[in-house]
Structures are given as C-alpha cells and as structure tokens.
C-alpha cells in the first residue's frame, strides 16, 4: 500500500506543481503502449495515410515478422496494468517473447533489424557461430515463455515431433482424399483422413483365438450387440498401400478459356468460377448470365467435347450443380487416380462412424470422401457393363462389412450365378450359408428370407418394437443381426424364373427394411425385363456405372448421364433423398487383398456351421401363394395336369396355360415332366401330345371345362 502513497512531482510550464499517483502514471504509460500496439496492428488490415507510413516503417525494420511486433507491445503494456493483487501477464512471458522475436528476426534476417543482427554475428562469430547464438537465444526465450526446465522442454518438443510425424503419416495414407480443390476463387474443400485405434471385441461360441496386430492397424467399431466377446477385427495391414498418383487434368487454364470461348461463340456468356480436380474427372463450374436457359448449355455437350478434345469424346454437363447456382462441365482426366479401400476406411466420416452397415462410396469430383449407410438406402440397385466396376464395389462393401462388424451384427447371403466373383468368401463366419450359385437354391434363399422377415415382425410385435434397432435394445431378448442379401447377377435369375424372383424380391424390398434385411442387386443388363418397374419402385437407391446407351441409363436412374461415364469405378450414385445423382469414383480392392482378409477370418474361426434351411426351402412361391414344387420334385400342378390330359385326351403347353392360369415356362416344364413319366408322347412339331399311359391317374379335383367361345 505504501507505493500507492508515493507521488511524482512534475514541474510543467503552465502549472506550478502536479501530484500524480504512481499507479495512475503506470496506467497512462500502459494505455500508450496498448494504443501504439493496436494502431500498428490496424495498419496491417486497414488503409490510411498515417497507417500506411506506420506499416511501411514496421515492414522496413522487421520484415514480414513485423506482424508479431504489436503482440510484443501488448505484452509489454500488460505489465503497466498489473499489481500485486492482479497479474495479467507474468514477466517471464514477456521477456521470453522478446527473446523469441529477436531470435526469429535474426535467424530469418528479415528487415533492417534482422539484417543487422545476422550480419554482425556472422562477421564476429562466423555463420555457424551466429546460428548457435541465435538458437540458444531462441531456446532460452521458449523456456522462459513456458517457464519450464530444459529437460521438460525437450520432452515437450519430442511429443510435438511425434504428433507431427503421426499427422504426416495420416495425411500420407488418407492422402489426397483430403486434397484442396484447384479453384479459381481459392475455395478449398479440405478433408482429413484419420487413423483409428483398434479394439479387441469378443464373439461367443467362436473360440477365443487372437492374432496379434498393431493398434493402428485396426478399426475401432462399437458393435450393436453387446454380447460379442473375443472378436478381433482384421488389421488394416492386410490391405495394400496403393501408390497414389496425382490425376492429370491437362492444362486447366487452357480448358477454361476454351469453354468460355466456345460458349461465347454460341451466344452464351459464362465465366469459369472454380475448378474441382477429382480422381477421374475435372469439373469446371460456370457462372452464367441471368436469363440464360440451361437447355442451351446442355445441348452443347458434343460441341464442347469437340472443342476440348475430350479423352473419351464425351463431356457430362450437370446443370445446375446441386445446392449451388453454378453449371458443372465434367471433363475426363488424362490420367485417373486409384481410390483404394484402405484409404476410404481410414478417411473422414467413415472412420468415425461406428455403424457396421456404413460403406465407402468413393471420392466425388472435388476429391471429397463420401460414405453411405445401407440402413438408410435401404436397398440398392447396381448396374453397368462388364468391367465397369460392379463386382469391385461389391467386394469393397463386403470387405467393409467384414472390417466393421462381427458375425453377431451382420450376416451375409451371397448369390453368385457366375460362380467366380463371390465364391472366394466361402468359409467365413459372416455367411449364413455357402455362396449360392444354383438357381433353385437362389429361389429357396429368397423364400427363406421372406419367412425370416415375417418371423422377425412377429418377434417385434411381441415386445412392441418397431424396428431392429429398438428390438435389439430390449432386455432379455436374443439380439438379431442385420442380413445383407447380395445378388451379383440379377439377369441370370430373372431369365430362369422371372415371375417368382420378381415376386420375392419385391416383397422383401417392400417390407424388410424395418427387420434389418437389405437387398443389394447388381446386373450388367439394365433392361426393363430384368429391372422391372415394380422392383425399381421399391429399391430407391441406385448406382449406375458405365452403360452402353441412354436408354439403359434411364432404366437405372430414370435420367440420362450413365452413358457418359468412363468406366473403371466411375459411377453415378442416386440416394433416396436426392433428385439428382452424384458422380463418384468408387473404391478399389484387388483379389489378393480379398484373399488375405478371408484367410485371416478362416484362421480365426476354422470351423463354421451354416444355416442349411436357407437353401432347403420349397423352390419358390407361386402367384397364388402355394408351393410350385412338391416334395417329390414335381410341380404342384403336375397331378392336375395329368387329370386334364386324361379328360381332354391330349396335352399342350398352351392348354395348361389357359386352364391352370400359369406362365408358358412353367407349363412347358410340366409337359416335360409328363413326358418323363411316360404319360404323354414326345413332341411332334406343333401338334398336341398324345396320351400314352393312364397308370398315373389320380383322384384330384377335376379341372373345370374350358368355356366354349
């Protein structure tokens, strides 16, 4: 308190004597320093005659580090406001900041002060000696600033270096999925990949065998079911580190100028506002003059492809870009970038999403990672030509399920009529049954799935649950897993039994979402006889790879666009909640990576018991709801067909169609069965078949006579 009683005697010409409290004087000095600091700072962001002079002076003295000078002044000013009761900034912070500032200025030689310090030290102590002096000064300044000892400071620096190395490794792996878009207006689209620390989770009745692996090589997924005990997820080291190549978009400045000049020649005034470089295509976003019809731009697709000499001979125009008042012109890159599954699993939202049915979609046209959730789709239709990427994305999604879920969370039913794409997954514990390749067993699996759906609804009704999530949260109930039903080639099944397959698929698509059963259908023949209107109406999520024609694109997406894709994973994804598709480069996984994951799971669970009932159901459900195949292997209408043959004295497929109200394919099979039993004669051209034997006569209901027309 004594210091506040002291006064300063100032003799000024206009007064005899002024008594000023020392605290007041200190406050005035502090305000002066603070004002100078703020004015110096303002000179960097505002303009004015005095501010320009101040800014020029600071830059001349300190170079680009002059931006730090106002900070040092503010720290100095804070001490004039401090007292014993109030310490705004401790002295060691200010002294340390001065030493750090002087050391940095000397190190970098910025401004007149930096040149003076660096040159004099170099003359007196040599360049190496100057480096040592400045480094020690910087170290002392940092130690004073943090008020710590040298050993603690070294440990702190090592920890910081460790974090930098980890961050650099993350950026190297997740990589260029977090690229900034190459935009004219410098608008960036950042996305950082992230490693996830592994977690060992148990699975009952599957053994407790564990394989040692690094924590950074596992994905931390919280399973939905809480009773999984001893389950170890596959390590990320099983996936290969694909060498990432920067996509080559060519001369983007020249392309921008070409686009603007081409449109201008057709009377359309437009400006390239930004450029988004994606893995497969580069998108040039255009700002157009108000009043320009979009139809005029979309009609110039071929003209733009000609002017730009597009590598594939086609460009795709997105008018407008969803959520923006811009028109996108997408030009294929000269060199594409491979998007690996490992990169997608460790990047962005997917790495942070614990749901086992979240899947990687790929990178969009700006290089941003995109993910989807099967439960929100809830069924997916995938179509595209051979080699366009259908089977690759199916393998990527299946491996994503294997990485992110236990067999208690997700079970798979895999259908592979081609016998070469999905059979490699045989033996893994996530399968409900072995990969199905025979058409009869495919229809049996569909019927079993319908029955499982109905049983689950009954279970949900007993406990008052509306869906699988609420049911699994109930106490004292057996948790039920999600079931993913994947058909790799739908066309083969539709050729074998179109009506029966469509009926079962439609029923599952209509009702199975709440029970946790989801369909993923893929075909390379997107025609209306394979993808019927009834099936499309109940499968809202669509993925279109490259297709041969605009008509095929309309069948899949109900709009054109897929015919202009470049293949090799380039796709259009149409989610249920959007009206326009997004262009994405899908993830890639090779056969060797799939085999490594499957071998890991087989080694973990060497013996697996499958649910045989999946493939042992009656072959299908007929249009009337009854069984079309009886226990002896004959059609359920076989005996009625025998009676009809005896009543009419002859038999033909067309007669069976009319009298039994069945399709031609089924009627022809019944006639073949009658011939195999020796009841009717072999075919004689277009004539009806004659009756040979009556030994198989039955007492079934007589078939009503066909009305005379």
Order of alpha helices (4+ residues) and beta strands (2+ residues): alpha-beta-beta-alpha-alpha-alpha-alpha-alpha-alpha-beta-beta-alpha-beta-beta-alpha-alpha-beta-beta-alpha-alpha-beta-beta-alpha-beta-alpha-beta-alpha-alpha-beta-alpha-alpha-beta-alpha-beta-alpha-beta-beta-alpha-alpha-beta-alpha-alpha-beta
